[in-house]
Amino acid sequence: MSSANPTYRLLIALVLAVALMALDQRSRWGDPIRYAFGYLAAPMHYLAHLPVDTARWVGSQTHSRQELVESSQRLQRQVLILEQKVQRLAVLEAENVRLRELLNSSANLDASVLVAEIIGIDPDPNRQELVINKGGRDDVKQGQAVLDSQGLIGQVVEVGPLSARVLLITDASHAMSVQVNRNGVRAILAGTGQGNRLRLLYVPDTADVRKGDLLVSTGLGQLYPRGYPVAQVVSVSHQSGAAFAEIQARPNAHLDRVSHVLLVQSMEPVSLPDARLPEGGSTETSPAPGHTTSDNVEVPDAAQ
């Protein structure tokens, strides 16, 4: 009889586990418990990221003097180029403000952003998710848009006290409204589960969408701020007799190389130039406005 007790205990534990999983799947009763366990999970994320940080520190300490001199000279050249671009952006912003005043339209050109570091990646090949080192204590909200210097990355789907999970735009379950920056044609951009491929859904075969077109967020549904770059069209296929065109796109954001991201804390629109690529060519995309290099600071969309 005593030898059967462990078996009964195991069966009871399995039944309870299955019941709890089913209840958690169909209701949100476990959210407070999951939030509390975030305090225990956060140190694990930091410990998992510790070898990478240690390797970076060791690498930075072993740079030769010549490498540091060359890096300093390269950065000085880049600073000069960026300062020239900032001057041009200041002129464009002033012209934009004057035009808005002529139209009797008030505009808030500032976008509040929060800088976060990626500390984990979902190992499940069927999920395209990241873990960042900002959470509820930093005023991170579920549904908040996340981007890097090149474009939108995804959206916060789960918030813990010290960390949050971000669903990437390439996830197979993700879809968002976009429009062609060249002519304003709207469509639905869906993930494919692959890190460098997206597709446009239900675009009529006669729609004016070309290879190289820049796709930007529309802001419809208030899921993402309007006017941020999302992807570039890489192929447009027309099949005889088909009602819809087969259109593939590539994310603007460097999803496989980014280490720091921006969390947009305002839904103000931004203005973008026509960044459509020439047929068969390529070009670098402009950094998304409103980014900064310090945490939780207000940075204008265009240089002041």
C-alpha positions in Angstrom: 0.0 0.0 0.0 2.8 2.3 0.8 4.5 1.6 -2.5 1.3 2.8 -4.3 1.2 6.2 -2.5 3.9 7.8 -4.7 2.0 6.7 -7.8 -1.3 8.2 -6.6 0.5 11.4 -5.7 2.0 11.6 -9.1 -1.4 11.1 -10.8 -3.0 13.8 -8.6 -0.1 16.2 -9.4 -0.5 15.5 -13.1 -4.3 16.1 -13.0 -3.8 19.3 -11.1 -1.1 20.5 -13.5 -3.3 19.8 -16.6 -6.3 21.6 -14.9 -4.2 24.6 -14.0 -2.8 24.8 -17.6 -6.3 24.6 -19.1 -7.6 27.2 -16.7 -4.7 29.5 -17.4 -5.3 29.1 -21.1 -8.9 30.1 -20.9 -8.8 32.8 -18.3 -6.4 35.5 -16.9 -6.5 34.4 -13.3 -2.8 33.6 -13.4 -1.6 37.0 -14.6 -0.9 38.3 -11.0 1.1 35.1 -10.2 3.0 35.3 -13.5 3.8 39.0 -12.8 5.1 38.1 -9.3 7.3 35.3 -10.7 8.8 37.9 -13.0 11.0 38.9 -10.0 12.4 35.4 -10.0 12.8 35.1 -13.8 14.6 38.4 -14.2 17.9 37.3 -12.5 17.9 34.3 -14.8 17.7 36.5 -17.9 20.6 38.6 -16.6 22.7 35.5 -15.7 22.0 34.1 -19.2 23.2 37.4 -20.7 26.2 37.7 -18.4 28.6 35.7 -20.6 27.9 38.0 -23.6 28.5 41.1 -21.4 31.7 39.5 -20.1 32.9 38.7 -23.6 32.2 42.2 -24.7 34.1 43.7 -21.7 37.1 41.4 -22.3 37.1 42.3 -26.0 37.0 46.0 -25.3 40.0 45.7 -22.9 42.1 43.8 -25.5 41.8 46.4 -28.3 45.2 47.6 -29.5 46.0 51.3 -29.4 46.0 51.5 -33.2 42.5 50.1 -33.3 41.3 52.7 -30.8 43.0 55.5 -32.8 41.4 54.3 -36.1 38.0 53.9 -34.3 38.3 57.5 -32.9 39.1 58.9 -36.4 36.2 57.1 -38.0 33.8 58.3 -35.3 35.0 61.9 -35.8 34.2 61.7 -39.5 30.8 60.2 -38.8 30.1 63.0 -36.3 30.9 65.6 -38.9 28.5 64.0 -41.4 25.8 63.6 -38.8 26.1 67.3 -37.7 25.6 68.3 -41.3 22.5 66.2 -41.5 21.2 67.6 -38.2 21.5 71.1 -39.6 19.5 70.1 -42.7 16.8 68.4 -40.5 16.5 71.6 -38.4 15.8 73.6 -41.5 13.2 71.1 -42.6 11.5 71.1 -39.2 11.3 74.9 -39.2 9.7 74.8 -42.7 7.2 72.1 -41.5 6.2 74.2 -38.5 5.6 77.3 -40.7 3.5 75.3 -43.1 1.4 73.9 -40.2 0.9 77.4 -38.8 -0.3 78.6 -42.2 -2.8 75.8 -42.2 -3.9 76.7 -38.6 -2.9 73.2 -37.5 -1.3 72.6 -34.1 1.4 69.9 -34.1 3.3 68.2 -31.4 6.6 67.2 -33.1 8.0 65.4 -30.0 8.0 61.7 -29.4 8.8 60.2 -26.0 10.9 57.0 -26.2 12.5 54.6 -23.8 15.7 52.8 -24.6 15.8 49.1 -23.7 18.4 46.3 -24.1 17.6 42.8 -25.5 18.5 40.2 -22.9 16.9 37.1 -24.3 15.4 35.4 -27.4 12.6 32.9 -27.4 14.1 29.5 -28.3 10.8 28.2 -29.7 11.3 28.2 -33.5 7.6 28.8 -34.0 7.7 32.0 -32.0 9.5 35.2 -33.0 9.9 36.9 -29.6 12.5 38.9 -27.7 12.9 39.7 -24.0 14.0 43.2 -23.0 15.3 44.6 -19.7 12.5 47.1 -19.1 9.2 46.2 -17.4 6.3 47.5 -15.4 8.6 49.5 -13.1 9.7 51.5 -16.2 6.1 52.2 -17.2 6.3 49.7 -20.1 2.8 49.0 -21.3 1.3 46.0 -23.1 0.8 46.9 -26.8 3.6 49.4 -26.8 5.4 49.7 -30.2 9.1 48.8 -30.4 11.6 49.9 -33.0 15.3 50.2 -33.8 17.1 52.9 -35.7 15.8 51.5 -39.1 12.1 50.8 -38.5 9.5 49.0 -36.5 10.5 45.7 -34.7 7.3 44.6 -33.1 5.0 45.1 -30.1 5.1 44.4 -26.3 2.8 41.5 -25.6 3.7 40.6 -22.0 5.0 42.9 -19.2 6.7 41.8 -16.0 8.1 44.0 -13.2 11.7 44.0 -14.6 11.4 42.7 -18.1 8.9 42.4 -21.0 8.3 40.2 -24.1 8.2 41.7 -27.6 6.4 39.9 -30.4 8.3 40.6 -33.7 6.6 41.7 -36.9 7.9 38.5 -38.6 6.0 36.2 -36.2 3.5 34.0 -38.1 0.7 35.2 -35.9 1.4 38.9 -36.4 -0.3 41.2 -38.9 -0.5 45.0 -39.2 -1.9 47.7 -41.5 0.7 49.5 -43.7 0.7 51.7 -46.7 3.0 52.3 -49.7 4.9 55.5 -48.9 5.0 56.4 -52.6 1.3 56.5 -53.3 -0.6 55.7 -50.1 -2.0 52.3 -51.2 -3.0 50.4 -48.0 -2.6 46.7 -47.3 -2.1 44.1 -44.5 1.5 43.1 -43.8 1.8 39.6 -42.2 4.7 37.7 -40.7 5.8 34.4 -42.1 7.7 33.0 -39.2 11.0 33.7 -40.9 13.4 36.5 -39.7 13.8 38.3 -43.0 10.5 37.7 -44.9 7.1 39.3 -44.8 4.1 39.2 -47.2 1.3 41.5 -48.2 -2.1 39.9 -48.0 -5.1 40.4 -50.4 -3.5 43.0 -52.6 -5.5 43.3 -55.8 -3.5 42.2 -58.9 -4.0 45.7 -60.4 -2.7 47.6 -57.3 0.2 50.0 -57.9 2.8 48.2 -55.7 6.4 48.0 -57.1 9.6 46.3 -56.1 11.5 48.6 -53.8 8.5 50.5 -52.4 8.8 51.5 -48.8 6.0 50.3 -46.5 5.1 52.5 -43.5 2.7 52.1 -40.6 -0.8 53.6 -41.0 -1.7 54.0 -37.3 -5.1 52.4 -37.9 -6.4 50.7 -34.8 -3.9 52.6 -32.7 -1.7 49.5 -32.6 1.4 51.3 -34.0 2.2 55.0 -34.4 1.6 56.3 -37.9 4.4 56.9 -40.4 7.2 54.7 -39.2 9.1 52.6 -41.8 8.3 48.9 -41.6 9.6 47.0 -44.7 10.7 47.2 -48.3 9.0 45.4 -51.1 11.4 42.9 -52.6 9.3 41.0 -55.1 5.9 41.4 -56.8 4.5 38.4 -58.7 1.4 38.5 -60.9 -0.2 35.2 -61.8 -2.6 34.8 -64.7 -6.2 34.6 -63.5 -5.4 35.3 -59.8 -7.3 38.0 -58.1 -4.4 38.9 -55.8 -0.7 39.6 -56.4 2.0 37.7 -54.5 4.1 40.3 -52.8 7.1 39.7 -50.5 8.8 42.2 -48.3 11.9 42.5 -46.1 11.8 44.2 -42.7 13.7 47.5 -42.4 14.7 46.7 -38.9 17.8 44.6 -38.2 15.9 41.9 -36.3 18.9 39.5 -36.2 21.5 42.0 -35.2 19.9 44.6 -33.0 20.9 44.7 -29.3 19.1 47.9 -28.2 15.6 48.9 -29.0 13.3 52.0 -28.5 9.9 51.8 -26.9 7.6 54.5 -28.3 5.6 56.2 -25.5 3.6 58.5 -27.8 1.4 58.0 -30.8 2.4 61.2 -32.7 2.8 60.8 -36.5 6.1 61.4 -38.3 6.9 62.5 -41.8 9.0 60.3 -44.1 10.5 61.0 -47.5 9.8 58.7 -50.5 12.4 56.0 -49.9 11.4 53.7 -52.7 14.4 51.8 -54.1 15.2 52.0 -57.8 14.3 48.9 -59.8 16.8 46.1 -59.0 18.8 48.4 -56.8 19.2 49.0 -53.0 19.7 51.9 -50.7 20.1 52.5 -47.0 17.0 53.5 -45.1 16.9 56.6 -43.0 16.8 56.1 -39.2 13.4 56.3 -37.6 12.8 59.6 -36.0 12.6 60.1 -32.3 15.5 57.9 -31.2 17.9 58.6 -28.5 20.9 57.2 -26.6 19.7 57.6 -23.0 16.9 56.1 -21.1 13.5 57.6 -20.7 14.2 61.0 -22.4 12.2 63.2 -24.6 13.7 63.5 -28.1 12.2 65.5 -31.0 11.3 63.7 -34.2 13.6 66.2 -36.1 16.7 67.9 -34.7 16.0 71.2 -33.1 
